[in-house]
């Protein structure tokens, strides 16, 4: 038997996150969209409430949750606002390389102070010429005795302006592509590390995304994660988890848009009756509901594969591309149901639609995620 009923503990976690999102996130979501800002106070409160660092083990200052429980919490936070929830959740991605590639000593050294203080980190893989083709990155790490010297530039790095430490991927030899990529932890304040242009984005306006410049940054050897050349696999494994996380963000956003559209369709009267009773819109609402439910089930399935410690690259990629495609469709339909009002900034659905688009692009475009899923199907 497959039991999809949540345990009491899971329902309590869900309620904690739902109450937090309703009280601390949703009321300020439109304001943070209009005037993008770092939601530092909200992050502090989320940390105090136990809603950060969800999948990081307790011994390293995290919540020690599996990916299914993390998905439950993440969905609720994202109903409030995807951008603010993204800043609360960034450590799951940013600290993934330390959890996957780091030694026990490194996990204690980097994660405990970061997590105990409620600070945030960044994941530095992408470069101008290495987006979908992450294996072609050009940031170089030169070995120099007891340290490495990193030189290059990262772009589209979430939380770059505020991170306390950065997981940075660099190559020891660009001609060896994925085989020479190596992962490092670079603390904020390291001489030569600076934050460049901050992106002015269509949606997810308060999700800080910026360049990171590495201008001959000396990184001690003890900050290397795993062996030389293991960095690409560390990055890919981190992204497996990240993609389940993005899928649950997309489920939260889709749910918010669906709920808004449903309520509006019940209230808005045209031709003498609520517009939701017209079959055209009624079918649209039914399709939205089933899409949200299907996205959630795929997300939980991918999370449960991870929690059973089975290889879950395909399930994570599938959940990511399905759920984020659903988010774009459901938020667009929500605007349609609101009609002209939905296209104005007076209603949240306009923001939902803009916020959704980025989800099809980050943590691997949905085309790349189809490559990942298709590759596994073909025995890769
Ligand atoms: N777990 C463990 N190992 C993995 C893995 C995973 N999820 N994915 C790939 N690998 C391994 C492969 O098995 C291969 O190992 P060997 O060298 O031992 O054979 C190695 O990594 C290289 O993999 P592959 O040949 O598939 O690499 P490609 O250069 O073809 O790239 C894609 C594969 C396109 C899937 C990868 O570049 C990618 O995910 N790109 C998108 C990056 C992304 O999501 N960026 C967003 C950053 S955060 S906003």
Boltz pocket constraint, residues with backbone or C-beta under 6 A from the ligand:
constraints:
  - pocket:
      binder: B
      contacts: [[A, 123], [A, 125], [A, 126], [A, 131], [A, 132], [A, 133], [A, 134], [A, 135], [A, 156], [A, 178], [A, 232], [A, 233], [A, 236], [A, 237], [A, 239], [A, 240], [A, 313], [A, 361], [A, 362], [A, 363], [A, 364], [A, 365], [A, 368], [A, 371], [A, 372], [A, 380]]
      max_distance: 6.0
